[in-house]
Amino acid sequence: MTLPESEITRLRNLTLKIKNKTKIRSAGVTQEIVDAIHQKWKTSEIVRLKIEGPQALNMKRMHSTLERKTGGLVIWRSGTSVALYRGATYEDAPVKLEKRFVKKNEGSHEFRSSANETGRNSGTISADSEEPDRTPVTRNQDNKSNGQTSFVRYEEEVEKLLDSLGPRYEDWPGDDPLPVDADLLPGVIPGYKPPFRLLPYGVRSTLGTKEATTLRHLARGLPPHFALGRNRQHHGLAAAMVKLWERSSIAKIAIKRGVQLTTSERMAEDLKILTGGKLLSRNKDFLVFYRGKDFLSPDVSEALLEKERLAKTLQDQEEQARLRASAFAAPSEEENKESTTAGTLKETLDADRKWGKELDDAHKEKIMREKEILRHASIIRKLENKLAFAERKLGKAERVLSKVEESLNPVDRAGESESLTDEERFMFRKLGLRMKAFLLLGRRGVFDGTVENMHLHWKYRELVKIIVKAPNIEEVKSIALALEAESGGVLVSVDKISKGYAIVVFRGREYKRPPFLRPKNLLTKRKALARSIELQRRQALLTHVSQLETKARQLRSEIEQMAAVKERGNQELYEKLETAYLTEDEDSEEEEEDGNPLYQNEDMEEFSMGVENDIYPAIETPV
């Protein structure tokens, strides 16, 4: 709908004369609001609305929602006040429905009369001349009808699926299709049980990092299937989710706005117990559930349960038959007498007395020597395994360090800056430390946004004070030199204050604002955060590598000591090493070289979703 400029001016002048406003609260554009707007349109062309609550944070979306639900046009807005025009050809809803019904009846009457006329005329045409003219027309009509049905079949299928799940939530403020109102579903179903699940052989029950991220990206573009506003009694919603999972792998639930005492955490826990699904994401607006890899359709689960019941019945029958057979077979007295001493301690002592060997002192010394040799070999093997494990960790740490160092690019330094006299430096330092306005430099360090904020400060004042929280003064000095080089200013002083360190920079006597406030050679805000994380990881790896090198040297010295006392033995050294390595579990640790998700972000950034224009891309087409 487009209006000429003169008409818009007239409507806006009329808007300013209207004093009464219809308030739209946190519940959004409900059916009551729509009815109230249509009621006012009967007597006035324009309705003034006042948006309150969280809906006022996104007025652009509120405009589209009002125009879509009411059929009007937003012609004026000031803050959270909106003027909604009914349109030049506005008709009341009952009148519109009556005209639509009359047109439908007239169309059906015309179709019947034309069909009767063609039926009468068809009798005068011969069969030979009728056949070649009719066939191409029917083919074109069939192709056209097939194209139309294939175009609308997907949306119609979605509507039918949601209609089969339950009643719709008419007050949904978002786009179509309307979600199912979960609060109207039965809260308690007698005899409800969670669905039967069975994981296929060789399949992991948990989701991988990439799989979960892909499903979250897929769910982000989907409209919700359900709208929920209560915390408990979700039997009907759980049954509807299980029915939805037969066609879609994801169930998305929207939390109703404006409902008091709603807790998404409690809702998610209750639905996990009732459905057995996997919670992909949860926030104040949406809950996203994945059906799981062990989900079974009702037909398959019923067949498996029937097979399990049949197997249990056969086992019970076999057990009863075995008990009946054992009752008839009674053991004889001779067999009991023969088997009284079999397998007892008496039999063992008798055999040892008859065929055993008596241990003398020489035999004892031989056994003790063999025990010391085995003990020495086990300790040597344990130390060698620990040393190999430490060397593997050291190699992995070196590889991670090389990856981190490849991503580090040094910042180009600027030329020499203008100098300040001692009096000027003292005055600028005193003024800079007294300034209330300051910039806080966080973990990202110096990036393009920092330099932009410095130039914005220099628009109104000559000095800028930057507060840095760093562990030592050397790091602060390097940051100060980087700020001076990138901004083109003059470094005045670096001082220790209660909040950390204060850096004062002077803009210069001949300062000119650059055309681009953000330098192109610096990192963006996101890349600067990634760089700070890598630097933190690098520092931790350096500490870990030094610890591993110390432990490796200690292990090598202990192996040399064991080799020196191999022949004569040393009881004190053995006991010392055994107590040192008795409870350590480093030998059993297993690490995956390529399983770290921190280095899989590059693949996920290249992941692009092609479902922005689709409605329900996760729905599977029935066979």
matplotlib code that plots the C-alpha trace (Angstrom):
import matplotlib.pyplot as plt

x = [0.0, 1.4, 0.0, 0.7, 2.6, -0.5, -2.5, 0.3, 0.5, -3.3, -3.2, -0.3, -2.1, -5.1, -2.9, -1.7, -5.3, -6.0, -5.2, -6.4, -3.8, -4.2, -1.5, 0.3, 1.9, 4.5, 2.1, 2.4, -0.2, -2.8, -6.2, -7.8, -5.6, -6.4, -10.2, -9.8, -8.0, -10.7, -13.4, -11.8, -11.3, -15.1, -15.3, -11.8, -9.3, -6.3, -5.5, -2.7, -0.8, 1.6, 4.2, 5.4, 7.6, 10.2, 8.3, 9.5, 13.1, 12.5, 10.1, 10.9, 9.6, 6.6, 5.7, 5.7, 3.7, 1.0, 0.7, 0.6, -2.0, -4.3, -3.9, -3.2, -0.2, 2.1, 2.3, 3.9, 6.1, 7.6, 9.6, 7.3, 4.1, 2.7, -0.1, -1.8, -3.9, -6.7, -6.4, -8.6, -10.5, -11.0, -14.0, -15.3, -14.5, -18.1, -18.8, -15.6, -16.5, -20.0, -18.6, -16.1, -18.9, -21.0, -18.1, -17.4, -21.0, -21.1, -17.9, -19.2, -22.5, -20.6, -18.4, -21.5, -23.2, -20.1, -19.7, -23.3, -22.8, -19.7, -21.6, -24.3, -22.0, -19.8, -22.7, -22.6, -18.8, -17.6, -15.2, -12.5, -12.2, -12.5, -9.4, -6.5, -7.8, -8.5, -5.3, -2.7, -5.0, -5.4, -1.7, -0.9, -3.5, -2.1, 1.4, 0.2, -1.7, 1.3, 3.6, 1.2, 0.8, 4.5, 5.0, 2.6, 2.9, 5.7, 3.9, 0.6, 2.4, 3.9, 0.4, -1.1, 1.7, 1.2, -2.6, -2.2, -0.1, -2.7, -4.4, -2.5, -1.3, -3.2, -1.4, 2.0, 3.9, 6.3, 5.9, 3.8, 3.3, 1.7, 3.2, 1.1, -0.1, 1.4, -0.6, -3.8, -2.4, -3.3, -1.0, -1.3, -1.9, -2.7, -0.3, 2.2, 5.6, 8.7, 9.3, 11.3, 14.8, 17.5, 20.9, 22.2, 25.3, 28.5, 26.9, 28.0, 25.2, 26.6, 26.7, 30.1, 31.1, 30.5, 27.2, 25.8, 26.9, 25.3, 22.0, 22.1, 22.7, 19.8, 17.5, 18.4, 16.5, 13.5, 10.2, 9.1, 6.9, 5.4, 4.7, 5.0, 4.1, 4.0, 6.8, 5.2, 2.7, 4.0, 2.7, 0.7, 3.7, 6.0, 3.6, 3.4, 7.2, 7.5, 5.0, 6.9, 10.2, 8.8, 9.1, 11.6, 14.9, 14.5, 11.8, 11.9, 9.8, 9.2, 8.7, 5.7, 6.5, 4.7, 3.9, 4.9, 7.2, 8.4, 11.7, 13.3, 15.7, 12.8, 10.9, 14.0, 14.7, 11.0, 10.9, 14.3, 12.9, 9.5, 10.9, 14.5, 15.7, 18.9, 18.8, 20.8, 20.3, 18.4, 17.9, 15.1, 13.2, 13.7, 14.3, 15.7, 15.6, 17.2, 15.4, 18.7, 20.4, 18.5, 15.1, 12.7, 9.5, 6.4, 6.1, 9.7, 9.6, 6.4, 7.9, 11.0, 9.0, 6.9, 10.0, 11.4, 8.2, 8.2, 11.8, 11.0, 8.1, 10.2, 12.8, 10.2, 8.9, 12.4, 13.1, 9.8, 10.7, 14.2, 12.7, 10.3, 13.1, 15.4, 12.6, 12.6, 16.4, 17.6, 21.4, 22.4, 24.2, 27.4, 27.9, 27.5, 30.1, 32.7, 32.3, 32.5, 36.3, 36.6, 37.8, 38.3, 41.4, 41.9, 42.4, 45.0, 47.0, 47.0, 48.3, 50.9, 52.1, 52.4, 53.9, 55.0, 58.6, 60.0, 61.5, 65.1, 67.3, 68.9, 65.5, 64.3, 67.3, 66.8, 63.1, 64.0, 66.6, 64.1, 61.6, 64.1, 64.9, 61.2, 60.7, 63.6, 62.2, 58.7, 60.1, 62.3, 59.3, 57.2, 59.8, 60.4, 56.6, 56.4, 59.4, 57.8, 54.5, 56.3, 58.1, 54.9, 53.3, 56.4, 56.1, 52.4, 53.1, 55.8, 53.3, 50.7, 53.2, 54.2, 50.5, 50.1, 53.3, 52.2, 49.1, 51.1, 51.8, 53.9, 52.5, 54.3, 55.9, 55.5, 58.3, 59.6, 57.0, 57.3, 59.1, 57.8, 59.6, 59.9, 57.4, 54.9, 55.2, 54.8, 51.7, 50.1, 50.8, 49.1, 46.1, 45.8, 45.8, 43.1, 40.8, 37.6, 37.0, 39.2, 39.4, 39.7, 41.9, 40.9, 42.3, 42.0, 44.9, 45.4, 43.0, 41.2, 38.4, 40.9, 42.5, 39.0, 38.0, 41.3, 40.5, 36.9, 38.4, 40.8, 37.8, 37.0, 40.2, 44.0, 44.7, 43.4, 43.8, 43.9, 43.7, 45.4, 45.3, 48.5, 50.7, 53.9, 55.2, 57.1, 53.9, 52.3, 55.2, 54.9, 51.2, 51.9, 54.5, 52.0, 49.3, 51.7, 52.7, 49.2, 47.4, 50.1, 50.0, 52.8, 53.2, 53.3, 53.6, 52.9, 52.0, 50.8, 47.4, 44.9, 43.0, 46.1, 48.3, 47.4, 48.8, 48.4, 48.8, 48.8, 47.3, 50.0, 50.2, 49.3, 46.7, 44.4, 41.6, 42.3, 39.7, 39.5, 39.4, 40.0, 43.5, 43.4, 46.6, 45.2, 43.0, 39.2, 37.5, 36.8, 40.2, 41.8, 39.9, 41.1, 44.7, 44.5, 43.2, 46.0, 48.6, 47.1, 47.3, 50.9, 51.9, 50.3, 52.0, 55.4, 54.9, 53.8, 56.7, 59.2, 57.5, 57.7, 61.4, 62.1, 60.2, 62.0, 65.4, 64.3, 63.2, 66.4, 68.4, 66.3, 66.7, 70.5, 70.3, 68.3, 70.9, 73.7, 72.1, 70.8, 73.3, 73.5, 70.1, 69.1, 66.1, 65.8, 65.9, 63.2, 60.9, 61.4, 60.6, 57.6, 56.1, 56.7, 54.9, 52.3, 49.2, 50.0, 47.8, 49.7, 50.5, 46.8, 46.1, 45.1, 45.0, 43.7, 46.0, 43.3, 40.3, 40.8, 37.7, 39.7, 41.3, 38.0, 36.6, 37.9, 35.7, 32.7, 33.2, 33.0, 29.8, 26.9, 23.3, 21.1, 17.8, 17.0, 14.2, 12.8, 10.3, 10.9, 14.0, 14.4, 11.1, 11.7, 9.6, 7.4, 8.1]
y = [0.0, 3.4, 6.8, 10.2, 12.8, 15.0, 12.1, 11.2, 14.8, 14.9, 11.6, 12.7, 16.0, 13.9, 11.6, 14.5, 15.5, 12.0, 11.9, 8.4, 5.6, 1.8, 0.3, -2.9, -4.5, -7.3, -9.9, -8.4, -8.1, -10.4, -11.2, -8.8, -6.0, -6.8, -6.8, -3.4, -1.9, -3.1, -1.7, 1.7, 1.6, 1.6, 5.2, 6.5, 6.1, 6.1, 4.3, 5.5, 2.8, 2.9, 0.0, -1.0, -3.8, -5.8, -5.3, -1.7, -2.7, -3.7, -1.3, -2.5, -5.9, -4.4, -2.5, -5.6, -7.5, -4.8, -4.6, -8.3, -9.0, -6.0, -5.4, -1.7, 0.6, 2.4, 6.0, 7.7, 6.8, 8.8, 6.8, 4.0, 5.7, 4.4, 5.6, 2.8, 3.7, 1.3, 1.9, 3.6, 0.4, -0.8, -3.0, -4.5, -8.2, -9.5, -7.6, -8.9, -12.5, -12.0, -10.7, -13.5, -16.0, -14.4, -14.4, -18.1, -19.0, -17.0, -18.7, -22.2, -21.3, -20.1, -23.2, -25.4, -23.5, -23.6, -27.3, -27.9, -25.9, -27.9, -31.1, -30.1, -29.0, -32.1, -34.2, -32.3, -32.9, -36.1, -38.4, -38.2, -34.4, -34.1, -36.3, -34.3, -30.9, -32.1, -34.0, -31.1, -28.8, -31.5, -32.1, -28.4, -28.1, -31.2, -29.7, -26.4, -28.0, -30.2, -27.2, -25.3, -28.3, -28.9, -25.2, -25.1, -28.7, -28.0, -25.2, -27.1, -30.1, -28.0, -26.6, -30.0, -31.3, -28.5, -28.9, -32.5, -31.7, -29.4, -26.0, -23.0, -20.1, -17.2, -14.4, -15.4, -12.1, -13.6, -14.7, -17.6, -20.5, -20.1, -22.5, -25.0, -23.6, -26.1, -24.7, -26.0, -29.6, -32.0, -31.5, -35.0, -38.2, -41.3, -44.1, -41.9, -43.4, -42.0, -43.5, -46.7, -46.0, -48.3, -47.2, -48.9, -51.0, -49.0, -45.6, -43.1, -41.9, -38.3, -35.6, -34.4, -30.7, -30.2, -32.1, -30.1, -26.8, -27.7, -28.5, -25.3, -23.3, -25.2, -24.5, -20.8, -20.2, -22.2, -20.8, -22.5, -25.5, -24.9, -22.0, -22.8, -20.8, -23.2, -24.9, -28.3, -30.8, -31.3, -34.8, -33.5, -31.5, -34.5, -36.7, -34.0, -33.6, -37.4, -37.2, -34.3, -36.2, -38.8, -36.1, -33.7, -34.2, -30.9, -29.6, -25.8, -24.4, -20.7, -19.4, -17.1, -13.5, -11.7, -14.9, -14.6, -17.1, -19.0, -20.8, -22.2, -24.4, -26.2, -26.6, -28.1, -30.6, -31.8, -32.2, -34.1, -36.6, -37.0, -37.3, -38.6, -36.0, -34.0, -30.3, -28.4, -24.8, -22.9, -19.2, -16.9, -17.1, -20.6, -24.3, -26.5, -30.3, -33.0, -36.3, -38.3, -41.0, -43.7, -42.4, -45.0, -44.6, -46.0, -48.9, -50.0, -49.5, -51.5, -54.4, -54.4, -54.4, -57.2, -59.2, -58.5, -59.6, -62.8, -63.5, -63.0, -65.3, -68.1, -67.6, -68.0, -71.2, -72.6, -71.8, -73.5, -76.6, -76.8, -76.6, -79.4, -81.6, -80.9, -82.0, -85.6, -86.1, -86.8, -87.4, -90.8, -91.3, -92.8, -89.7, -87.5, -89.5, -89.3, -85.6, -84.5, -83.9, -82.7, -79.1, -78.6, -77.4, -80.9, -82.3, -79.6, -80.2, -84.0, -83.5, -81.0, -83.5, -86.3, -84.6, -81.1, -79.9, -78.5, -75.0, -74.7, -71.6, -71.7, -71.9, -68.9, -66.8, -67.7, -66.7, -63.4, -62.6, -63.3, -61.1, -58.2, -58.6, -58.5, -55.6, -53.7, -54.5, -53.3, -50.0, -49.5, -50.2, -47.7, -45.0, -45.6, -45.3, -42.1, -40.6, -41.6, -40.0, -36.8, -36.6, -37.0, -34.2, -32.1, -32.7, -31.9, -28.6, -27.7, -28.3, -26.1, -23.4, -23.4, -23.0, -20.1, -18.4, -18.6, -16.5, -13.7, -10.7, -7.8, -4.3, -1.8, 1.1, 4.7, 7.3, 9.7, 11.8, 15.4, 16.1, 17.8, 19.9, 18.9, 21.7, 20.6, 16.9, 17.7, 19.9, 17.3, 14.5, 16.4, 17.3, 13.7, 12.0, 14.4, 13.7, 11.9, 10.6, 7.6, 4.6, 1.1, -1.3, -4.9, -8.3, -7.6, -5.1, -2.5, -3.0, -0.7, 0.2, 1.5, 3.9, 5.1, 5.9, 7.9, 10.0, 10.5, 11.8, 14.1, 15.7, 17.6, 17.5, 17.4, 14.5, 11.0, 8.8, 5.0, 2.6, -0.7, -3.7, -5.6, -7.8, -5.9, -2.5, -3.9, -5.0, -1.6, 0.1, -2.0, -1.2, 2.5, 2.5, 0.7, 3.2, 6.1, 4.5, 3.6, 6.8, 9.3, 11.1, 11.8, 9.6, 11.7, 9.3, 5.8, 5.9, 3.3, 4.1, 2.3, 0.9, -0.4, 1.7, 5.0, 6.0, 9.6, 10.4, 13.9, 14.4, 16.8, 20.5, 20.1, 17.4, 16.7, 14.1, 11.3, 10.4, 6.8, 6.5, 2.8, 1.8, -0.9, -2.6, -3.4, -6.3, -6.1, -6.6, -10.3, -11.1, -9.2, -11.4, -14.5, -13.3, -12.7, -16.2, -17.6, -15.6, -16.8, -20.4, -19.8, -18.7, -21.7, -24.0, -22.4, -23.0, -26.6, -27.3, -26.1, -28.5, -31.4, -30.7, -30.7, -34.0, -35.5, -34.7, -36.2, -39.4, -39.8, -39.4, -42.0, -44.5, -44.0, -44.7, -47.9, -49.1, -48.5, -50.6, -53.4, -56.0, -55.5, -54.0, -51.0, -51.4, -47.7, -46.6, -49.1, -48.0, -44.4, -44.8, -47.0, -44.5, -41.7, -43.5, -45.5, -43.3, -41.4, -42.1, -40.4, -43.7, -44.3, -40.9, -40.9, -37.8, -37.1, -35.1, -33.7, -33.8, -30.3, -28.2, -25.0, -25.5, -26.4, -22.8, -22.1, -24.8, -23.6, -20.0, -21.1, -23.0, -21.1, -21.9, -22.2, -22.4, -18.7, -18.8, -22.2, -22.7, -26.2, -27.6, -30.3, -32.0, -35.3, -36.0, -39.1, -42.0]
z = [0.0, -1.1, -0.3, -1.9, 0.1, 0.6, 2.0, 4.4, 5.6, 6.2, 8.1, 10.3, 11.2, 12.1, 14.2, 16.4, 17.2, 18.6, 22.4, 23.3, 22.9, 23.0, 25.1, 23.9, 26.9, 27.2, 25.9, 22.4, 19.7, 21.0, 19.4, 21.9, 20.7, 17.1, 17.9, 19.7, 16.7, 14.3, 16.6, 16.6, 12.8, 12.5, 13.6, 12.9, 10.1, 12.5, 15.8, 18.0, 19.9, 22.8, 22.9, 26.4, 27.8, 25.8, 22.5, 22.5, 22.1, 18.4, 16.9, 13.3, 14.1, 15.9, 12.7, 10.6, 13.2, 13.4, 9.6, 9.2, 11.9, 11.3, 7.6, 8.3, 7.6, 10.0, 8.9, 11.9, 14.9, 17.7, 20.2, 21.2, 19.9, 16.6, 14.3, 12.4, 9.3, 8.3, 4.5, 1.9, 1.0, 4.6, 5.2, 8.4, 9.0, 8.8, 5.6, 4.0, 4.9, 3.5, 0.2, 0.0, 0.5, -2.2, -4.7, -3.9, -4.6, -7.8, -9.0, -8.3, -10.1, -13.2, -13.1, -13.1, -15.9, -18.1, -17.4, -18.4, -21.6, -22.6, -21.8, -24.2, -27.0, -26.7, -28.1, -31.4, -31.9, -33.5, -31.7, -34.4, -34.3, -30.5, -29.6, -31.0, -29.8, -26.2, -25.3, -25.3, -23.3, -20.6, -20.5, -20.0, -17.3, -15.5, -15.7, -14.4, -11.5, -10.7, -10.5, -8.2, -5.9, -5.7, -4.9, -2.0, -0.9, 1.6, 3.5, 3.5, 4.9, 7.7, 8.5, 8.5, 10.8, 13.3, 13.2, 14.1, 17.1, 18.9, 18.9, 17.6, 19.7, 18.1, 20.0, 18.6, 17.9, 15.3, 11.7, 10.3, 10.8, 14.2, 16.9, 18.9, 22.2, 24.7, 27.6, 26.0, 25.7, 28.5, 31.5, 33.0, 30.9, 33.0, 32.3, 30.3, 29.9, 28.2, 24.7, 24.3, 23.1, 21.7, 20.5, 17.3, 17.6, 17.1, 17.3, 20.0, 22.2, 22.6, 20.0, 18.7, 18.7, 15.0, 15.0, 17.9, 16.3, 13.0, 14.7, 16.6, 13.4, 11.8, 14.7, 14.7, 11.4, 12.3, 13.6, 16.9, 16.9, 20.4, 22.7, 26.4, 29.5, 32.4, 34.3, 35.2, 33.8, 30.3, 29.5, 26.5, 25.2, 25.6, 23.6, 20.9, 20.7, 20.3, 17.4, 15.9, 16.1, 13.7, 10.9, 12.3, 14.2, 16.1, 18.3, 19.1, 21.9, 22.5, 26.0, 26.2, 27.1, 29.9, 31.8, 35.5, 37.3, 34.2, 34.6, 31.4, 33.4, 35.2, 31.9, 30.2, 33.0, 33.0, 29.3, 29.3, 31.8, 29.9, 26.4, 26.8, 24.2, 24.2, 25.1, 22.4, 23.6, 26.3, 26.8, 28.0, 24.7, 23.3, 24.1, 21.4, 21.8, 19.6, 19.4, 19.9, 18.0, 20.0, 19.0, 17.5, 15.7, 17.4, 15.0, 15.5, 19.2, 19.5, 17.4, 19.6, 22.8, 21.5, 20.7, 24.2, 25.8, 23.8, 24.8, 28.4, 28.2, 26.7, 29.4, 32.1, 30.4, 30.2, 33.9, 35.0, 32.9, 34.4, 37.9, 37.2, 35.8, 38.8, 41.2, 39.7, 39.6, 43.2, 43.9, 45.3, 48.7, 47.1, 44.9, 48.0, 50.0, 47.1, 46.6, 50.3, 50.2, 46.5, 46.2, 50.0, 51.9, 53.3, 49.8, 49.0, 52.2, 51.5, 48.0, 49.2, 51.8, 49.3, 46.3, 47.5, 48.0, 51.3, 51.0, 52.3, 52.8, 49.4, 47.7, 49.7, 48.7, 45.1, 45.2, 46.9, 44.2, 41.5, 43.3, 43.4, 39.7, 38.8, 41.1, 39.4, 36.0, 36.8, 38.2, 35.2, 32.9, 34.8, 34.7, 30.9, 30.3, 32.3, 30.4, 27.0, 28.1, 29.2, 25.8, 23.9, 25.9, 25.3, 21.5, 21.5, 23.4, 20.8, 18.0, 19.6, 20.2, 16.6, 15.6, 17.9, 16.7, 13.1, 13.9, 15.6, 13.4, 14.8, 14.6, 12.4, 14.4, 13.4, 13.0, 15.6, 17.4, 18.5, 21.8, 24.9, 27.4, 31.0, 32.1, 29.4, 30.4, 34.1, 33.4, 31.0, 33.4, 36.3, 34.2, 32.7, 36.1, 37.4, 34.4, 35.2, 31.6, 30.8, 28.5, 30.0, 28.2, 28.7, 27.7, 24.0, 24.2, 21.4, 18.5, 16.0, 18.4, 21.0, 18.6, 17.4, 21.0, 21.4, 18.4, 19.7, 23.1, 21.2, 19.5, 22.8, 24.8, 24.2, 26.5, 26.9, 30.0, 29.5, 32.4, 32.0, 34.4, 33.7, 35.9, 35.4, 34.3, 31.3, 29.6, 30.3, 28.7, 25.6, 25.4, 25.8, 23.0, 20.8, 21.5, 20.7, 17.5, 16.2, 17.2, 16.2, 19.6, 22.1, 25.2, 28.3, 31.3, 32.6, 36.3, 38.9, 40.4, 42.6, 39.6, 37.8, 35.5, 33.9, 30.5, 29.4, 25.7, 24.2, 20.8, 19.5, 18.7, 15.0, 15.4, 12.5, 12.7, 10.2, 7.6, 8.9, 12.7, 12.7, 11.4, 8.8, 10.1, 13.5, 14.5, 14.9, 18.2, 17.5, 16.2, 19.2, 21.6, 19.7, 19.8, 23.6, 24.1, 22.1, 24.0, 27.3, 26.1, 24.9, 28.4, 30.0, 27.5, 28.2, 32.0, 31.3, 29.0, 31.7, 34.2, 31.8, 31.1, 34.9, 35.3, 32.3, 33.8, 37.1, 35.4, 33.5, 36.7, 38.5, 35.6, 35.9, 39.7, 39.0, 36.5, 39.0, 41.7, 39.5, 40.5, 44.3, 45.0, 47.2, 49.4, 50.4, 46.7, 45.8, 48.6, 47.7, 44.1, 44.8, 47.2, 44.7, 41.8, 43.7, 43.1, 39.9, 36.9, 34.2, 32.5, 31.7, 30.3, 26.6, 24.6, 21.1, 18.9, 16.7, 19.1, 20.6, 19.5, 19.9, 16.5, 14.8, 14.8, 11.3, 9.8, 11.8, 10.7, 7.0, 7.8, 6.0, 6.5, 3.5, 5.4, 5.8, 3.2, 4.3, 7.0, 8.4, 6.6, 9.3, 8.3, 6.5, 3.4, 3.9, 1.6]

ax = plt.figure().add_subplot(projection="3d")
ax.plot(x, y, z, "-o")
ax.set_aspect("equal")
plt.show()
